[in-house]
Amino acid sequence: MGITDDIADELAIEALKLEKATGDEKIVNKVSEILGASSQTTQEAYLTSVRVRRAEERARTFLADTAAALKSGETPD
């Protein structure tokens, strides 16, 4: 990745961790606003990283739930 993507991804990771720890859903949007005021390119990379990481978390949860259901003999959804 380039420097913009690297920085945006690092910020996305930190924002999502803080959002999860505090329950404050405004954190991700506030960071986006701050980035957008200076660099629309960085803002777009940041929002992409946020979407990708949220999608990854949902997919991993699905896989873990499916594996757990199979292990316990249930039929996965």
Contacts in CASP RR format, 6 or more apart in sequence:
PFRMAT RR
TARGET T0000
AUTHOR 0000-0000-0000
METHOD contacts of the structure
MODEL  1
MGITDDIADELAIEALKLEKATGDEKIVNKVSEILGASSQTTQEAYLTSV
RVRRAEERARTFLADTAAALKSGETPD
1 9 0 8 1.000
4 39 0 8 1.000
4 41 0 8 1.000
4 42 0 8 1.000
4 45 0 8 1.000
5 45 0 8 1.000
5 49 0 8 1.000
7 42 0 8 1.000
7 45 0 8 1.000
8 35 0 8 1.000
8 42 0 8 1.000
8 45 0 8 1.000
8 46 0 8 1.000
8 48 0 8 1.000
8 49 0 8 1.000
9 45 0 8 1.000
9 46 0 8 1.000
9 49 0 8 1.000
11 31 0 8 1.000
11 35 0 8 1.000
11 46 0 8 1.000
11 49 0 8 1.000
12 28 0 8 1.000
12 46 0 8 1.000
12 49 0 8 1.000
12 50 0 8 1.000
12 53 0 8 1.000
13 49 0 8 1.000
13 53 0 8 1.000
15 27 0 8 1.000
15 28 0 8 1.000
15 31 0 8 1.000
15 50 0 8 1.000
16 28 0 8 1.000
16 50 0 8 1.000
16 53 0 8 1.000
16 54 0 8 1.000
18 24 0 8 1.000
18 27 0 8 1.000
19 25 0 8 1.000
19 27 0 8 1.000
19 28 0 8 1.000
28 50 0 8 1.000
31 46 0 8 1.000
32 43 0 8 1.000
32 46 0 8 1.000
32 47 0 8 1.000
32 50 0 8 1.000
35 42 0 8 1.000
35 43 0 8 1.000
35 46 0 8 1.000
36 42 0 8 1.000
36 43 0 8 1.000
65 76 0 8 1.000
66 76 0 8 1.000
66 77 0 8 1.000
69 75 0 8 1.000
69 76 0 8 1.000
69 77 0 8 1.000
70 76 0 8 1.000
END
